[in-house]
Amino acid sequence: MSRNNLQRFVYSLITVIITVAAFILYNSYVIEWVTRNDVTNNWWLFMFWKYLPIRTVYLIECICALILAILYWPVAFRLARGVFDPNKNHPMLFESAIICSTICLMCPSMSLLASIFYYPYAEGFSILVLLVSWFKLICINFPFAFFSQMFFVQPFMRRLINIIFRQNVEERKTVHKEEKWNTRPQYEIDAIADVLKRMDELEKELAHEKQLRKAFGGNS
């Protein structure tokens, strides 16, 4: 596994660990708590026709979310690249576009899996009820997913990955700067070269002027 793939996998894994825990807390103990004040099953969740320990539910959802995150990452990257050019636009715009694309893919997918996992099959099955439950979960989860990912999870993950893979991140930044310079139009390169040349000339003129002032000041 290359360093970039390892970094991407670690990024996805830690993101899933944090996000799934937040969503279980949000859906089970914030949303459902308003209508189902059941303290007897506080650490058990209804899944697959029976109550399971919350750690089992958490592990199942983490595995599903990690698989989807790995599959959806290249799709989200292509969607973001269709709107923003990483070589021309600010990196934060491109990263935000990737996050938004990932949310738009992951939220409906995980909501559909949750609708299937938590469906009360003992009461009978109806595809219409399943679709309504799916749409309800999307409406409930999407705002939480957007704001938690944009303002909390992803900024934390960027800082954490920069610490864990500091050397790799610095190398990629250097390569990106070189590639960005090499892809500039020739007229921009010539203009920048002229500016740098003129700045050197001004520095030499200022240094010469300072020498003259010192010379005349010393003679006086």
KEFIVEX-55051 format. One record per residue (C-alpha): x, y, z; residue in one letter. Coordinates in nm, 3 decimals. Example, Ala and Ser with C-alpha at 12.3 -4.5 7.8 and 13.67 -1.06 7.14 Angstrom:
2
PT;1.230;-0.450;0.780;A
PT;1.367;-0.106;0.714;S
This chain:
220
PT;0.000;0.000;0.000;M
PT;0.143;0.339;-0.102;S
PT;0.174;0.622;0.146;R
PT;-0.107;0.818;-0.018;N
PT;-0.342;0.519;-0.005;N
PT;-0.241;0.451;0.357;L
PT;-0.307;0.814;0.445;Q
PT;-0.646;0.800;0.272;R
PT;-0.738;0.477;0.451;F
PT;-0.638;0.611;0.794;V
PT;-0.827;0.932;0.720;Y
PT;-1.142;0.738;0.626;S
PT;-1.110;0.499;0.921;L
PT;-1.078;0.768;1.189;I
PT;-1.352;0.976;1.025;T
PT;-1.586;0.677;1.027;V
PT;-1.507;0.595;1.391;I
PT;-1.595;0.950;1.499;I
PT;-1.892;0.999;1.266;T
PT;-2.069;0.668;1.338;V
PT;-2.044;0.725;1.713;A
PT;-2.189;1.075;1.669;A
PT;-2.477;0.948;1.454;F
PT;-2.568;0.665;1.692;I
PT;-2.579;0.916;1.976;L
PT;-2.773;1.164;1.762;Y
PT;-3.035;0.922;1.627;N
PT;-3.079;0.694;1.929;S
PT;-3.039;0.928;2.225;Y
PT;-3.139;1.266;2.083;V
PT;-3.405;1.210;1.815;I
PT;-3.566;0.892;1.950;E
PT;-3.535;1.000;2.312;W
PT;-3.812;1.257;2.256;V
PT;-4.068;0.989;2.162;T
PT;-3.928;0.673;2.332;R
PT;-3.809;0.738;2.686;N
PT;-3.701;0.378;2.740;D
PT;-3.425;0.362;3.000;V
PT;-3.434;-0.017;3.029;T
PT;-3.270;-0.057;2.686;N
PT;-3.035;0.237;2.729;N
PT;-2.727;0.044;2.605;W
PT;-2.915;-0.181;2.364;W
PT;-3.050;-0.089;2.020;L
PT;-3.313;-0.265;1.812;F
PT;-3.147;-0.404;1.499;M
PT;-3.209;-0.712;1.284;F
PT;-3.539;-0.799;1.457;W
PT;-3.395;-0.794;1.810;K
PT;-3.208;-0.584;2.062;Y
PT;-2.831;-0.590;2.021;L
PT;-2.556;-0.441;2.239;P
PT;-2.465;-0.094;2.127;I
PT;-2.103;-0.200;2.064;R
PT;-2.228;-0.460;1.811;T
PT;-2.444;-0.202;1.634;V
PT;-2.151;0.039;1.633;Y
PT;-1.915;-0.219;1.479;L
PT;-2.164;-0.314;1.205;I
PT;-2.226;0.048;1.109;E
PT;-1.853;0.127;1.114;C
PT;-1.779;-0.155;0.871;I
PT;-2.058;-0.046;0.634;C
PT;-1.957;0.321;0.654;A
PT;-1.588;0.244;0.595;L
PT;-1.665;0.037;0.285;I
PT;-1.888;0.311;0.145;L
PT;-1.634;0.583;0.228;A
PT;-1.358;0.399;0.039;I
PT;-1.587;0.337;-0.259;L
PT;-1.725;0.690;-0.270;Y
PT;-1.399;0.882;-0.230;W
PT;-1.297;0.875;-0.601;P
PT;-1.657;0.958;-0.699;V
PT;-1.662;1.258;-0.463;A
PT;-1.325;1.370;-0.598;F
PT;-1.453;1.361;-0.958;R
PT;-1.771;1.549;-0.862;L
PT;-1.567;1.818;-0.685;A
PT;-1.325;1.843;-0.978;R
PT;-1.619;1.899;-1.211;G
PT;-1.695;2.222;-1.025;V
PT;-1.354;2.342;-0.905;F
PT;-1.006;2.311;-1.053;D
PT;-0.755;2.218;-0.779;P
PT;-0.475;2.387;-0.979;N
PT;-0.658;2.720;-1.003;K
PT;-0.903;2.746;-0.713;N
PT;-0.814;2.780;-0.346;H
PT;-0.748;2.443;-0.178;P
PT;-1.015;2.509;0.085;M
PT;-1.280;2.547;-0.186;L
PT;-1.178;2.217;-0.341;F
PT;-1.167;2.037;-0.005;E
PT;-1.509;2.179;0.087;S
PT;-1.647;2.056;-0.244;A
PT;-1.514;1.706;-0.173;I
PT;-1.672;1.711;0.174;I
PT;-2.009;1.824;0.036;C
PT;-1.998;1.559;-0.237;S
PT;-1.913;1.290;0.018;T
PT;-2.199;1.398;0.243;I
PT;-2.443;1.392;-0.050;C
PT;-2.336;1.034;-0.124;L
PT;-2.290;0.894;0.226;M
PT;-2.599;1.038;0.395;C
PT;-2.862;0.877;0.164;P
PT;-2.665;0.550;0.153;S
PT;-2.622;0.513;0.530;M
PT;-2.983;0.628;0.585;S
PT;-3.102;0.354;0.350;L
PT;-2.897;0.092;0.535;L
PT;-3.031;0.220;0.867;A
PT;-3.388;0.197;0.734;S
PT;-3.323;-0.166;0.641;I
PT;-3.134;-0.255;0.960;F
PT;-3.383;-0.097;1.202;Y
PT;-3.705;-0.179;1.019;Y
PT;-3.967;-0.345;1.250;P
PT;-4.011;-0.659;1.041;Y
PT;-4.220;-0.823;1.315;A
PT;-4.503;-0.582;1.229;E
PT;-4.491;-0.680;0.860;G
PT;-4.298;-0.539;0.568;F
PT;-4.405;-0.263;0.330;S
PT;-4.180;-0.108;0.068;I
PT;-4.371;0.219;0.103;L
PT;-4.303;0.233;0.478;V
PT;-3.937;0.158;0.410;L
PT;-3.912;0.443;0.156;L
PT;-4.089;0.684;0.390;V
PT;-3.855;0.584;0.672;S
PT;-3.557;0.632;0.442;W
PT;-3.670;0.981;0.339;F
PT;-3.734;1.070;0.704;K
PT;-3.384;0.962;0.803;L
PT;-3.229;1.165;0.521;I
PT;-3.415;1.477;0.636;C
PT;-3.306;1.419;0.996;I
PT;-2.945;1.321;0.928;N
PT;-2.843;1.554;0.645;F
PT;-2.829;1.882;0.846;P
PT;-2.639;1.710;1.126;F
PT;-2.401;1.547;0.877;A
PT;-2.332;1.872;0.694;F
PT;-2.263;2.094;0.995;F
PT;-2.075;1.831;1.196;S
PT;-1.849;1.739;0.902;Q
PT;-1.788;2.092;0.775;M
PT;-1.720;2.262;1.108;F
PT;-1.601;1.990;1.347;F
PT;-1.499;1.650;1.208;V
PT;-1.315;1.751;0.891;Q
PT;-1.115;2.041;1.044;P
PT;-1.013;1.807;1.327;F
PT;-0.919;1.534;1.078;M
PT;-0.706;1.769;0.866;R
PT;-0.511;1.875;1.174;R
PT;-0.472;1.517;1.291;L
PT;-0.357;1.385;0.953;I
PT;-0.107;1.672;0.924;N
PT;0.040;1.560;1.256;I
PT;0.043;1.186;1.180;I
PT;0.171;1.215;0.822;F
PT;0.371;1.537;0.859;R
PT;0.654;1.432;0.626;Q
PT;0.422;1.299;0.356;N
PT;0.207;1.614;0.369;V
PT;0.513;1.840;0.332;E
PT;0.638;1.638;0.033;E
PT;0.299;1.657;-0.136;R
PT;0.283;2.033;-0.080;K
PT;0.627;2.073;-0.240;T
PT;0.531;1.858;-0.539;V
PT;0.202;2.045;-0.574;H
PT;0.382;2.382;-0.580;K
PT;0.624;2.258;-0.845;E
PT;0.344;2.115;-1.058;E
PT;0.143;2.433;-1.019;K
PT;0.444;2.639;-1.132;W
PT;0.511;2.411;-1.428;N
PT;0.150;2.436;-1.547;T
PT;0.147;2.817;-1.551;R
PT;0.119;2.984;-1.893;P
PT;0.446;3.113;-2.035;Q
PT;0.336;3.477;-2.024;Y
PT;0.273;3.447;-1.647;E
PT;0.616;3.293;-1.594;I
PT;0.778;3.574;-1.797;D
PT;0.584;3.840;-1.605;A
PT;0.688;3.693;-1.268;I
PT;1.048;3.670;-1.387;A
PT;1.039;4.038;-1.490;D
PT;0.900;4.137;-1.150;V
PT;1.170;3.940;-0.966;L
PT;1.437;4.090;-1.190;K
PT;1.308;4.439;-1.126;R
PT;1.302;4.374;-0.749;M
PT;1.670;4.270;-0.764;D
PT;1.754;4.586;-0.956;E
PT;1.573;4.802;-0.701;L
PT;1.757;4.632;-0.414;E
PT;2.091;4.698;-0.586;K
PT;1.996;5.063;-0.649;E
PT;1.893;5.108;-0.286;L
PT;2.215;4.948;-0.165;A
PT;2.419;5.175;-0.396;H
PT;2.229;5.481;-0.275;E
PT;2.296;5.387;0.089;K
PT;2.669;5.357;0.011;Q
PT;2.669;5.700;-0.152;L
PT;2.492;5.855;0.147;R
PT;2.742;5.700;0.384;K
PT;3.030;5.823;0.166;A
PT;2.901;6.179;0.143;F
PT;2.803;6.177;0.508;G
PT;3.151;6.064;0.608;G
PT;3.322;6.332;0.395;N
PT;3.109;6.606;0.543;S
